[in-house]
Amino acid sequence: MRNIKIKVCGITDKKNYNDLKKYPISYFGFIFYDKSPRYILNKKNISFIKNIPNKVGVFVDEDHEKVLSIANKYNFSIIQLHGNESENYCKILRSKGLCIIKSQLIRKKTDFKETKSKNIDFNLFDYKSKDFGGSGKSFNWNILNTISLKKKYFLSGGVSMNNLNDLNKIKDKNYLYGLDLNSKFEKYPGYKDIKLIDKFFNIIR
């Protein structure tokens, strides 16, 4: 677990971020999907995100010009695409120098699509729900033992204190790049529970 990167997604509050950055979190995720309860643009003052290193902007089927505009305005170099974005869509964004994390929403093995694309830097595997993530549910991680992995990936979808031991079910962790923490580490949507974050890092250290 020591070499696995940690991404905390769905941050909306400056004070909460300042508490989070005291921990060895590699990536901080901000959601730009207006149907999400963690939609960052619903907040009045988000200028604090401009100078955050290794931040990730999360989008769902957004117009690529708007993605580029937001990336430029808030200094994002990493973009997570959590919808049905095409290969060409990814190519356009990556041609602008952006690092691309492409989500795959999984509930059963047949939902998985092998990804060799040069236009994607990382996969992110999340539970398949109608709300494009943030459901707090997990898919069966044993599926990862039955598929051919070609790219490093973030594991998302209901990662919690209660299922960390289930990571041992993943036999080949060579492609497991990071864990994505969200709804199971919150006091309420968009505000992370620092006590839970603290417990998490005490366990994985």
ZIHUVEN-V992089 format. One record per residue. N is the residue number from 1. RES is the residue in three letters. SS is DSSP state (H for helix, E for strand, C for the rest). Layout:
# ZIHUVEN-V992089
n:N res:RES ss:SS
n:N res:RES ss:SS
This chain:
# ZIHUVEN-V992089
n:1 res:MET ss:C
n:2 res:ARG ss:C
n:3 res:ASN ss:C
n:4 res:ILE ss:C
n:5 res:LYS ss:E
n:6 res:ILE ss:E
n:7 res:LYS ss:E
n:8 res:VAL ss:E
n:9 res:CYS ss:E
n:10 res:GLY ss:C
n:11 res:ILE ss:C
n:12 res:THR ss:C
n:13 res:ASP ss:C
n:14 res:LYS ss:H
n:15 res:LYS ss:H
n:16 res:ASN ss:H
n:17 res:TYR ss:H
n:18 res:ASN ss:H
n:19 res:ASP ss:H
n:20 res:LEU ss:H
n:21 res:LYS ss:C
n:22 res:LYS ss:C
n:23 res:TYR ss:C
n:24 res:PRO ss:C
n:25 res:ILE ss:C
n:26 res:SER ss:C
n:27 res:TYR ss:E
n:28 res:PHE ss:E
n:29 res:GLY ss:E
n:30 res:PHE ss:E
n:31 res:ILE ss:E
n:32 res:PHE ss:C
n:33 res:TYR ss:C
n:34 res:ASP ss:C
n:35 res:LYS ss:C
n:36 res:SER ss:C
n:37 res:PRO ss:C
n:38 res:ARG ss:C
n:39 res:TYR ss:E
n:40 res:ILE ss:H
n:41 res:LEU ss:H
n:42 res:ASN ss:H
n:43 res:LYS ss:C
n:44 res:LYS ss:C
n:45 res:ASN ss:C
n:46 res:ILE ss:C
n:47 res:SER ss:H
n:48 res:PHE ss:H
n:49 res:ILE ss:H
n:50 res:LYS ss:H
n:51 res:ASN ss:H
n:52 res:ILE ss:C
n:53 res:PRO ss:C
n:54 res:ASN ss:C
n:55 res:LYS ss:E
n:56 res:VAL ss:E
n:57 res:GLY ss:E
n:58 res:VAL ss:E
n:59 res:PHE ss:E
n:60 res:VAL ss:C
n:61 res:ASP ss:C
n:62 res:GLU ss:C
n:63 res:ASP ss:C
n:64 res:HIS ss:H
n:65 res:GLU ss:H
n:66 res:LYS ss:H
n:67 res:VAL ss:H
n:68 res:LEU ss:H
n:69 res:SER ss:H
n:70 res:ILE ss:H
n:71 res:ALA ss:H
n:72 res:ASN ss:H
n:73 res:LYS ss:H
n:74 res:TYR ss:H
n:75 res:ASN ss:C
n:76 res:PHE ss:C
n:77 res:SER ss:C
n:78 res:ILE ss:E
n:79 res:ILE ss:E
n:80 res:GLN ss:E
n:81 res:LEU ss:E
n:82 res:HIS ss:C
n:83 res:GLY ss:C
n:84 res:ASN ss:C
n:85 res:GLU ss:C
n:86 res:SER ss:C
n:87 res:GLU ss:H
n:88 res:ASN ss:H
n:89 res:TYR ss:H
n:90 res:CYS ss:H
n:91 res:LYS ss:H
n:92 res:ILE ss:H
n:93 res:LEU ss:H
n:94 res:ARG ss:H
n:95 res:SER ss:C
n:96 res:LYS ss:C
n:97 res:GLY ss:C
n:98 res:LEU ss:C
n:99 res:CYS ss:E
n:100 res:ILE ss:E
n:101 res:ILE ss:E
n:102 res:LYS ss:E
n:103 res:SER ss:E
n:104 res:GLN ss:E
n:105 res:LEU ss:E
n:106 res:ILE ss:E
n:107 res:ARG ss:C
n:108 res:LYS ss:C
n:109 res:LYS ss:H
n:110 res:THR ss:H
n:111 res:ASP ss:H
n:112 res:PHE ss:C
n:113 res:LYS ss:C
n:114 res:GLU ss:C
n:115 res:THR ss:C
n:116 res:LYS ss:C
n:117 res:SER ss:C
n:118 res:LYS ss:C
n:119 res:ASN ss:C
n:120 res:ILE ss:C
n:121 res:ASP ss:C
n:122 res:PHE ss:E
n:123 res:ASN ss:E
n:124 res:LEU ss:E
n:125 res:PHE ss:E
n:126 res:ASP ss:E
n:127 res:TYR ss:E
n:128 res:LYS ss:C
n:129 res:SER ss:C
n:130 res:LYS ss:C
n:131 res:ASP ss:C
n:132 res:PHE ss:C
n:133 res:GLY ss:C
n:134 res:GLY ss:C
n:135 res:SER ss:C
n:136 res:GLY ss:C
n:137 res:LYS ss:C
n:138 res:SER ss:C
n:139 res:PHE ss:C
n:140 res:ASN ss:C
n:141 res:TRP ss:H
n:142 res:ASN ss:H
n:143 res:ILE ss:H
n:144 res:LEU ss:H
n:145 res:ASN ss:H
n:146 res:THR ss:C
n:147 res:ILE ss:C
n:148 res:SER ss:C
n:149 res:LEU ss:C
n:150 res:LYS ss:C
n:151 res:LYS ss:C
n:152 res:LYS ss:C
n:153 res:TYR ss:E
n:154 res:PHE ss:E
n:155 res:LEU ss:E
n:156 res:SER ss:C
n:157 res:GLY ss:C
n:158 res:GLY ss:C
n:159 res:VAL ss:C
n:160 res:SER ss:C
n:161 res:MET ss:C
n:162 res:ASN ss:C
n:163 res:ASN ss:C
n:164 res:LEU ss:H
n:165 res:ASN ss:H
n:166 res:ASP ss:H
n:167 res:LEU ss:H
n:168 res:ASN ss:H
n:169 res:LYS ss:H
n:170 res:ILE ss:C
n:171 res:LYS ss:C
n:172 res:ASP ss:C
n:173 res:LYS ss:C
n:174 res:ASN ss:C
n:175 res:TYR ss:C
n:176 res:LEU ss:E
n:177 res:TYR ss:E
n:178 res:GLY ss:E
n:179 res:LEU ss:E
n:180 res:ASP ss:E
n:181 res:LEU ss:E
n:182 res:ASN ss:C
n:183 res:SER ss:H
n:184 res:LYS ss:H
n:185 res:PHE ss:H
n:186 res:GLU ss:E
n:187 res:LYS ss:E
n:188 res:TYR ss:E
n:189 res:PRO ss:C
n:190 res:GLY ss:C
n:191 res:TYR ss:E
n:192 res:LYS ss:E
n:193 res:ASP ss:C
n:194 res:ILE ss:H
n:195 res:LYS ss:H
n:196 res:LEU ss:H
n:197 res:ILE ss:H
n:198 res:ASP ss:H
n:199 res:LYS ss:H
n:200 res:PHE ss:H
n:201 res:PHE ss:H
n:202 res:ASN ss:H
n:203 res:ILE ss:H
n:204 res:ILE ss:H
n:205 res:ARG ss:C
